[in-house]
């Protein structure tokens, strides 16, 4: 495993030019030359950070980096994407193998979580209690969401008179959907047709129009759905529309 001092900037791991050169089996001058030759490909904040002034001074001191770098006008540090561009510029087997190891063993490594077994029994009990409390809070929040969803559905059922035939029930459900979303009744029907077509991979309006042309009888959508034996499917779609916005 690579023995690298972990250095971070803006919440991500980075490497100094010196570290990068050592890992890639080259020297800092070669890294500098490659950077200057391909400067148009490097994007600051994506491939590298350029530290100057007090920020440079504080960074070098905080990570106990060789103070000779304080004399440099700009101190460069490299992100994972920047390390990739340097590996591409060097284009040696050693550099590419080192880059793969950097990704696995440095850039993508998360800090180890605390091993509670290393704590005293009292602290272990406190940590376990805290973790259990967080789990209970999460479960309670999920339960509240489920209750809200059920209540929302019951409210919709209460507002829709289930007495009457399925055509009337479907009409009332579409009316409820229009009111719930603040849209005209005809727009609500358009939403229903689109949802029905998506659910059952069909073209409801085309089928209804073909039926009208064939029979010479202009019928409503609920009537057509009834004649085709599709009212139960339509009720399911409308029910899903009424309850789809619950989070």
C-alpha positions as CSV (number, residue, x, y, z in Angstrom):
1,X,0.0,0.0,0.0
2,X,1.2,3.5,-0.8
3,X,2.7,5.4,2.2
4,X,1.5,8.9,1.4
5,X,0.7,11.7,3.7
6,X,-3.0,12.4,3.3
7,X,-3.5,16.0,2.0
8,X,-6.9,17.5,1.4
9,X,-8.2,20.7,-0.3
10,X,-11.8,21.7,-0.7
11,X,-13.1,18.4,0.7
12,X,-11.1,16.1,-1.6
13,X,-7.7,14.4,-1.5
14,X,-4.9,15.9,-3.5
15,X,-1.2,15.4,-4.0
16,X,1.7,17.8,-4.1
17,X,4.0,17.9,-7.1
18,X,6.7,16.2,-5.1
19,X,4.4,13.4,-4.1
20,X,3.2,12.9,-7.7
21,X,6.7,12.8,-9.0
22,X,7.8,10.2,-6.5
23,X,4.8,8.0,-7.2
24,X,5.2,8.2,-11.0
25,X,9.0,7.5,-10.8
26,X,10.0,10.9,-12.2
27,X,11.1,14.3,-10.9
28,X,9.3,17.6,-10.2
29,X,10.9,19.2,-13.2
30,X,9.3,16.7,-15.5
31,X,5.9,17.3,-13.9
32,X,6.3,21.0,-14.3
33,X,7.4,20.7,-18.0
34,X,4.4,18.4,-18.8
35,X,2.0,20.8,-17.1
36,X,3.4,23.8,-19.0
37,X,3.2,22.0,-22.3
38,X,-0.4,20.9,-21.8
39,X,-1.6,23.8,-19.8
40,X,-4.7,24.3,-22.0
41,X,-5.9,20.8,-20.9
42,X,-5.7,21.5,-17.2
43,X,-8.6,23.3,-15.5
44,X,-8.1,24.9,-12.1
45,X,-10.4,23.5,-9.5
46,X,-10.9,20.3,-11.6
47,X,-7.4,19.1,-12.2
48,X,-5.4,21.2,-9.8
49,X,-5.4,24.0,-7.3
50,X,-2.9,26.9,-7.5
51,X,-2.1,28.3,-4.1
52,X,-0.5,31.7,-3.6
53,X,0.2,34.2,-0.9
54,X,-1.1,33.5,2.6
55,X,-3.1,30.5,1.5
56,X,0.1,28.9,0.1
57,X,1.9,29.7,3.3
58,X,-0.8,28.3,5.6
59,X,-1.2,25.2,3.5
60,X,2.5,24.3,3.5
61,X,2.8,24.9,7.2
62,X,-0.3,23.0,8.1
63,X,0.9,19.8,6.3
64,X,4.5,20.3,7.3
65,X,5.6,20.4,3.6
66,X,9.3,21.3,2.8
67,X,9.5,25.0,3.5
68,X,11.7,25.5,0.4
69,X,8.4,25.5,-1.5
70,X,7.5,28.8,0.2
71,X,9.8,30.5,-2.3
72,X,7.8,29.3,-5.3
73,X,5.3,32.0,-6.5
74,X,2.6,29.3,-7.0
75,X,2.3,26.0,-5.1
76,X,0.4,23.4,-7.2
77,X,-1.6,20.5,-5.8
78,X,-3.2,17.8,-8.0
79,X,-6.6,16.2,-7.9
80,X,-7.4,12.6,-9.1
81,X,-8.3,14.0,-12.6
82,X,-5.0,16.0,-12.6
83,X,-3.0,12.9,-11.7
84,X,-4.7,11.2,-14.7
85,X,-3.6,13.9,-17.1
86,X,0.0,13.7,-15.8
87,X,0.0,9.9,-16.2
88,X,-1.3,10.4,-19.7
89,X,1.5,12.9,-20.4
90,X,4.2,10.6,-19.1
91,X,2.6,7.6,-20.8
92,X,4.9,5.0,-19.1
93,X,3.8,1.6,-17.7
94,X,5.1,2.7,-14.3
95,X,3.0,5.9,-14.4
96,X,-0.2,4.1,-15.4
97,X,0.3,1.4,-12.8
98,X,1.0,4.0,-10.2
99,X,-2.2,6.0,-11.2
100,X,-4.4,2.9,-10.8
101,X,-2.9,2.4,-7.3
102,X,-3.4,6.1,-6.5
103,X,-7.1,5.7,-7.3
104,X,-7.6,2.6,-5.3
105,X,-5.3,3.3,-2.3
106,X,-5.3,7.1,-2.0
107,X,-7.9,9.2,-3.8
108,X,-10.9,6.9,-3.2
109,X,-10.0,5.8,0.3
110,X,-12.4,7.0,3.0
111,X,-11.2,7.7,6.5
112,X,-11.6,4.6,8.7
113,X,-14.7,4.7,11.0
114,X,-14.1,4.6,14.7
115,X,-13.9,1.0,16.0
116,X,-16.1,1.1,19.0
117,X,-14.5,-2.1,20.3
118,X,-11.4,0.1,21.1
119,X,-13.5,2.3,23.4
120,X,-14.1,1.8,27.1
121,X,-17.3,-0.2,28.0
122,X,-19.0,3.0,29.2
123,X,-18.2,4.8,25.9
124,X,-19.3,1.7,23.9
125,X,-22.6,1.8,25.7
126,X,-23.1,5.5,24.9
127,X,-22.1,5.1,21.3
128,X,-24.5,2.1,20.9
129,X,-27.3,4.0,22.5
130,X,-26.7,7.0,20.2
131,X,-26.7,4.8,17.1
132,X,-29.9,3.0,18.3
133,X,-31.5,6.4,18.9
134,X,-30.7,7.5,15.3
135,X,-32.0,4.3,13.9
136,X,-35.3,4.7,15.9
137,X,-35.6,8.3,14.7
138,X,-35.1,7.1,11.1
139,X,-37.7,4.4,11.5
140,X,-40.2,6.9,13.1
141,X,-39.7,9.3,10.2
142,X,-40.4,6.5,7.7
143,X,-43.5,5.5,9.6
144,X,-44.8,9.1,9.6
145,X,-44.3,9.2,5.9
146,X,-46.3,6.0,5.5
147,X,-49.1,7.3,7.7
148,X,-49.2,10.5,5.7
149,X,-49.5,8.6,2.5
150,X,-52.3,6.3,3.8
151,X,-54.1,9.3,5.2
152,X,-53.8,11.1,1.9
153,X,-55.3,8.2,0.2
154,X,-58.1,7.8,2.7
155,X,-58.9,11.5,2.3
156,X,-59.2,11.1,-1.4
157,X,-61.5,8.1,-1.0
158,X,-63.6,10.1,1.4
159,X,-64.0,12.9,-1.1
160,X,-65.0,10.5,-3.9
161,X,-68.5,8.9,-3.5
162,X,-67.9,5.2,-4.3
163,X,-71.6,4.7,-4.7
164,X,-72.7,4.6,-8.3
165,X,-71.3,2.9,-11.4
166,X,-67.6,2.8,-12.4
167,X,-68.1,5.5,-15.1
168,X,-69.4,8.0,-12.5
169,X,-66.6,7.0,-10.1
170,X,-64.0,7.6,-12.8
171,X,-65.4,11.0,-13.7
172,X,-65.4,12.0,-10.0
173,X,-61.8,10.9,-9.6
174,X,-60.7,13.0,-12.6
175,X,-62.6,15.9,-11.2
176,X,-60.9,15.4,-7.9
177,X,-57.5,15.3,-9.7
178,X,-58.3,18.5,-11.5
179,X,-59.2,20.3,-8.3
180,X,-56.2,18.8,-6.5
181,X,-53.8,20.1,-9.1
182,X,-55.6,23.4,-9.9
183,X,-56.1,22.6,-13.6
184,X,-59.1,22.5,-15.9
185,X,-61.2,19.4,-16.1
186,X,-60.2,18.8,-19.8
187,X,-56.5,19.1,-18.9
188,X,-57.0,16.5,-16.2
189,X,-58.5,14.1,-18.8
190,X,-55.4,14.7,-21.0
191,X,-53.2,13.7,-18.0
192,X,-55.3,10.6,-17.5
193,X,-55.0,9.6,-21.2
194,X,-51.3,10.1,-21.1
195,X,-51.0,8.1,-17.9
196,X,-53.2,5.3,-19.2
197,X,-51.2,5.1,-22.5
198,X,-48.0,4.8,-20.5
199,X,-49.3,2.2,-18.1
200,X,-50.8,-0.1,-20.7
201,X,-48.7,0.8,-23.8
202,X,-51.6,1.8,-25.9
203,X,-53.2,4.9,-27.6
204,X,-56.5,5.4,-25.9
205,X,-57.7,8.3,-28.1
206,X,-56.8,6.6,-31.3
207,X,-58.7,3.5,-30.3
208,X,-61.7,5.6,-29.2
209,X,-61.7,7.5,-32.5
210,X,-61.5,4.3,-34.5
211,X,-64.4,3.0,-32.5
212,X,-66.4,6.1,-33.2
213,X,-65.6,5.9,-36.9
214,X,-66.6,2.2,-37.0
215,X,-69.8,2.5,-35.1
216,X,-70.8,6.1,-36.1
217,X,-71.6,6.7,-32.4
218,X,-69.8,9.5,-30.5
219,X,-69.1,8.2,-27.0
220,X,-67.3,9.7,-24.0
221,X,-64.1,8.3,-22.7
222,X,-65.8,6.6,-19.7
223,X,-68.4,5.0,-22.0
224,X,-65.6,3.8,-24.4
225,X,-63.6,2.4,-21.5
226,X,-66.7,0.6,-20.2
227,X,-67.5,-0.9,-23.6
228,X,-63.9,-2.1,-24.0
229,X,-63.9,-3.6,-20.5
230,X,-61.2,-1.2,-19.4
231,X,-62.9,0.6,-16.5
232,X,-61.1,-1.3,-13.8
233,X,-57.8,-0.5,-15.4
234,X,-58.9,3.2,-15.7
235,X,-59.8,3.3,-12.0
236,X,-56.4,2.0,-11.1
237,X,-54.7,4.7,-13.2
238,X,-56.8,7.5,-11.8
239,X,-56.1,6.3,-8.2
240,X,-52.4,6.3,-8.9
241,X,-52.7,9.9,-10.3
242,X,-54.5,11.1,-7.2
243,X,-51.8,9.7,-4.9
244,X,-48.7,10.0,-6.9
245,X,-47.6,13.3,-5.3
246,X,-47.3,12.0,-1.8
247,X,-43.7,12.0,-0.5
